[in-house]
Amino acid sequence: MKVVYPVCCGVDVHKSFLVATIIKTEGITPKYSKKRFSTFNNSILQFKQWLLDNHCLDVCMESTGKYWVPIYNLLEDKIRITVASPKWVKAVKGNKDDNKDSKWIGDLFRLGLVPGSYIPEKPIRILREYTRYRSKLVACKSSEKNRFQNSFTVCNVALDSVVSDMFGKSARKITNYLMNTDTENFNPEYCKSLLHGKMKPKEDAVVDSIQGYSITPAQKERMVMGREHLEYVETSIENLDSKLDGLVCSYEPNISLLCTIPGVDRQSAISIISEIGVDMEQFANSKRLCCWAGLTPGNNESAGKKKSVRITRAGVYLKPALVQVAHAAVKSNKSPYYANKYERISKRRGKKRAIIAIARMILTAIYFVFKSGEVWNPSDLFKVDMSVVLQNKQKQKAIQHAYKLLIAEGLLDPAFVPVA
């Protein structure tokens, strides 16, 4: 096989140390130099100088958790670093240790057999940290809401079966009233007076769902703690959103482009940019981007038999964001483009596969929007957004063509006049 990197280094990274093997190809037999370093900053800088002294500017290391990040931060200014997925550099079990792992990584990388992972530039990586933290806070908020709702369920309060949102205005007033009132002092009429708007016609059902409840002082304390934690998480999300607005000032034109796509709002656009960046030169084509995001079917065939073609587990943060965008796109009033495609696919393949297909279409659109710098305008949009007048004209043309064809085939009398 052809040697792609005559001088390179394979690095096996751990939490407290790393093992590096420099490989120099001189003639047929390569020469190996191994060394072990600590993951403290001064030791990483010694590792960097060791690489420069050996004229090694190409390094490959496995993406082990977050342990590779400090090394990447200190080397990226002068060293070309390839961060590889563990599945591409995995050694054979039973014949591996730290030294052999670094040598194996270097050997594979030397021959160009290790595809590198996409590592964005520093500003995008910082933005990614904020957006991923926000997604964790949103998940924490949802969990806390569920716990708060369940705390009423175990107290024989079935309010969630009547109201659509336990955190709506009327529901909040009722839950506050229940938390601040003893069971024996419950007043159904006062409870009805707390309802307003669309909840007024449901006042009898609301009272029936509450009467007979039993909330102990300990349970009330737990409800108060849960509500305080929920308010704290909501405040943290608001503060984080204000920080994000300051970080994305230079990406406002890109955010505006993404917001032209149905289903994409500002927050979704920021999350997508933090994951894929704005420079699409990192990906050979849109299919590679979709594969990197884990939205393409797998290819698993052996002996002429096709096995599972399920999508991969890649795109842990990007894929959920795109699926959320896809759900919004199929319900969007901006354009029925994705809604029509979703209906056609769901009839054949089911709703879950259809929504993944829509997410893949949206990611493809994002790729070309960034690539061309133009607003969202798919080539087949005219088939969906065509006006009624144009559709009628097309229908009339089809009738005329069919009329002429039937006459030419001798299946219709030329004197026949079709009814408009």
MARKENU-933685 format. One record per residue (C-alpha): residue in three letters; x, y, z. Coordinates in steps of 0.5 Angstrom, whole numbers, plus 2048, in hexadecimal, padded with zeros to 3 digits. Example, Ala and Ser with C-alpha at 12.3 -4.5 7.8 and 13.67 -1.06 7.14 Angstrom:
2
ALA8197F7810/SER81B7FE80E/
END
This chain:
420
MET800800800/LYS8028077FF/VAL80580B805/VAL801811805/TYR80581480B/PRO80C81380B/VAL80D816812/CYS807816817/CYS80581481E/GLY80080F821/VAL7FE811828/ASP7FA80D82D/VAL7F7812832/HIS7F4811839/LYS7F281583F/SER7F9816842/PHE7FE81483D/LEU7FF813835/VAL80380E831/ALA80681182B/THR80A80D825/ILE80D811820/ILE80E80D819/LYS81380F814/THR81380B80D/GLU81A80B80A/GLY81A805805/ILE8167FF806/THR8167FE80E/PRO813804812/LYS817806818/TYR81380781F/SER81480C825/LYS81080B82B/LYS80F810831/ARG80A811836/PHE808818839/SER80381A83E/THR7FD81E83C/PHE7FF824841/ASN80082A83C/ASN80882B83D/SER80882383B/ILE804824835/LEU80882A833/GLN80E826834/PHE80B82182F/LYS80982682A/GLN81182882A/TRP813821829/LEU80E821823/LEU811827820/ASP819824822/ASN81781E81E/HIS814822818/CYS80D81F819/LEU807823817/ASP80281E816/VAL7FF81B81D/CYS7F981681D/MET7F6814824/GLU7EF811826/SER7E9815828/THR7E981282F/GLY7E4816833/LYS7E681D835/TYR7ED81B836/TRP7F081D82F/VAL7ED824830/PRO7F3827834/ILE7F882482F/TYR7F4827829/ASN7F482E82C/LEU7FC82E82D/LEU7FE82B827/GLU7F982E821/ASP7FD834820/LYS80383081D/ILE80182981C/ARG7FC826817/ILE7F882181C/THR7F381C81A/VAL7EE81A81F/ALA7EB81381D/SER7E580F81F/PRO7E7809824/LYS7E480481F/TRP7E9806819/VAL7EF80581E/LYS7EC7FF822/ALA7F27FA824/VAL7F17F2824/LYS7EF7F082B/GLY7F47EC82F/ASN7FA7EF82B/LYS7FA7F682D/ASP7FD7FB833/ASP7FE802833/ASN80580282F/LYS8027FD82A/ASP7FB802829/SER7FF808827/LYS804804822/TRP7FD80181F/ILE7FA80881E/GLY80180A81B/ASP801805816/LEU7FA806814/PHE7FB80D813/ARG80180C810/LEU7FE80980A/GLY7F880D80A/LEU7F380880D/VAL7F080D812/PRO7EB812810/GLY7EB818815/SER7E581B819/TYR7E2822817/ILE7E582781D/PRO7E382E81C/GLU7E683481D/LYS7E7837824/PRO7E183C824/ILE7DD836821/ARG7DF831827/ILE7DE83782C/LEU7D7838829/ARG7D6830829/GLU7D7830831/TYR7D2835832/THR7CD83282E/ARG7CE82B830/TYR7CD82D837/ARG7C7831836/SER7C482A833/LYS7C682783A/LEU7C282C83D/VAL7BC82C839/ALA7BC82483A/CYS7BD826842/LYS7B782A841/SER7B382583E/SER7B5820843/GLU7B3825849/LYS7AC826846/ASN7AB81F846/ARG7AD81E84D/PHE7A982484F/GLN7A382184B/ASN7A481A84E/SER7A481D855/PHE79C81F855/THR79B819851/VAL79D815858/CYS79981985C/ASN792817858/VAL79281E854/ALA79081C84D/LEU79182384A/ASP795821845/SER78F81D842/VAL78B823841/VAL79082983F/SER795828839/ASP79A82C83C/MET79C82B844/PHE7A0832843/GLY79B836840/LYS79883C844/SER792839846/ALA795832848/ARG79B83684C/LYS79683A850/ILE792834852/THR799830854/ASN79B836858/TYR79483685C/LEU79582E85D/MET79C82F860/ASN79A835864/THR793832867/ASP79282C86C/THR78D826869/GLU78882886E/ASN78782F86C/PHE78782E864/ASN781832861/PRO77F83085A/GLU77B837859/TYR78283B85A/CYS785835856/LYS781837850/SER78283E850/LEU78983D84F/LEU78783B848/HIS78783F842/GLY78783F83A/LYS786838837/MET78683583E/LYS77F838840/PRO77B83283D/LYS77F82D841/GLU77E830848/ASP77A82A84A/ALA77F825847/VAL78582884B/VAL781828851/ASP780821850/SER78781F84F/ILE789823855/GLN78482185B/GLY78681B85F/TYR78E81D85F/SER79381C864/ILE799820865/THR79E81F86B/PRO7A282586D/ALA7A882186B/GLN7A5820864/LYS7A4828864/GLU7AB829865/ARG7AE825860/MET7A982885B/VAL7AC82F85D/MET7B382C85C/GLY7B182A855/ARG7AE830853/GLU7B4834856/HIS7B9830852/LEU7B483184C/GLU7B483884C/TYR7BC83884D/VAL7BD834847/GLU7B8839843/THR7BC83F845/SER7C383B843/ILE7C083A83C/GLU7BE84183C/ASN7C584383E/LEU7C883E839/ASP7C4841833/SER7C7848835/LYS7CE845834/LEU7CD84282E/ASP7CA84882B/GLY7D184B82C/LEU7D5845829/VAL7D1845823/CYS7D284C821/SER7D684A81B/TYR7D2845818/GLU7CB849818/PRO7CB849810/ASN7CC841810/ILE7C6841816/SER7C2845811/LEU7C384080B/LEU7C183A810/CYS7BB83D812/THR7B883D80B/ILE7B883680B/PRO7B183480E/GLY7B1831815/VAL7B8835817/ASP7B783A81C/ARG7BD83E81F/GLN7BF839825/SER7BF833820/ALA7C383781B/ILE7C8839821/SER7C8831823/ILE7C982F81C/ILE7CF83481A/SER7D2832821/GLU7D382B81E/ILE7D482B817/GLY7D7832817/VAL7D6837811/ASP7DC83480C/MET7D982E808/GLU7E082D805/GLN7E182880B/PHE7DC823807/ALA7DD821800/ASN7D68217FF/SER7CF821802/LYS7CF81A803/ARG7D581A807/LEU7D281F80C/CYS7CC81B80C/CYS7D081480E/TRP7D4818813/ALA7CE81B816/GLY7CB813817/LEU7C5814812/THR7C781080D/PRO7C580880C/GLY7CB80380E/ASN7CE7FF809/ASN7CF7F880C/GLU7CF7F2807/SER7D27EB807/ALA7D27E5803/GLY7CD7E97FE/LYS7C87EA805/LYS7C67F1807/LYS7C67F280E/SER7C47F7813/VAL7C47FE80F/ARG7C2802815/ILE7C5809816/THR7CB80A81A/ARG7CC80D821/ALA7D081381E/GLY7CE81A81F/VAL7CC819827/TYR7CA821827/LEU7C9823820/LYS7C481D81E/PRO7BF81F823/ALA7BF826821/LEU7BE82481A/VAL7B882081C/GLN7B5825820/VAL7B682A81A/ALA7B3824816/HIS7AD82481A/ALA7AC82B81A/ALA7AD82B812/VAL7A7826811/LYS7A282B815/SER7A5832812/ASN7A083780F/LYS7A683A80B/SER7A6834806/PRO7A382E805/TYR7A982B801/TYR7AC826807/ALA7A4825809/ASN7A3822802/LYS7A981E802/TYR7A881B809/GLU7A1819807/ARG7A3815801/ILE7A9812805/SER7A581080B/LYS7A080C807/ARG7A5808805/ARG7AB80780A/GLY7A780A811/LYS7A7810814/LYS7AE80F818/ARG7B280D812/ALA7AE81380E/ILE7B0818814/ILE7B8816813/ALA7B781780B/ILE7B581E80C/ALA7BA81F811/ARG7BF81D80C/MET7BC821807/ILE7BD82780B/LEU7C482680D/THR7C5825805/ALA7C282C804/ILE7C682F80A/TYR7CC82C806/PHE7CB830800/VAL7C8836803/PHE7CF837806/LYS7D3835800/SER7CF8397FB/GLY7CD83F800/GLU7C683F7FD/VAL7C083F801/TRP7BC838801/ASN7B98377FA/PRO7B98307F8/SER7B882E7F1/ASP7B282A7F1/LEU7AE82F7F6/PHE7AA8317F0/LYS7A682A7F0/VAL7A482C7F7/ASP7A38347F7/MET7A08347F0/SER79A8387F0/VAL7938367EE/VAL7938397E8/LEU7998367E6/GLN79782F7E8/ASN7908307E4/LYS7948327DE/GLN79982C7DE/LYS7928287DF/GLN78F82B7D9/LYS7968297D5/ALA7968227D7/ILE78F8217D5/GLN7908247CE/HIS7968207CD/ALA79281A7CF/TYR78D81C7CA/LYS79281C7C5/LEU7958167C7/LEU78E8127C6/ILE78D8157C0/ALA7938137BD/GLU79280C7BF/GLY78C80B7BC/LEU78880B7C3/LEU7848117C3/ASP7808147BD/PRO78381B7BB/ALA77C81E7BB/PHE77C81D7C3/VAL77C8237C7/PRO77F8227CE/VAL77B8267D3/ALA77F82B7D7/
END
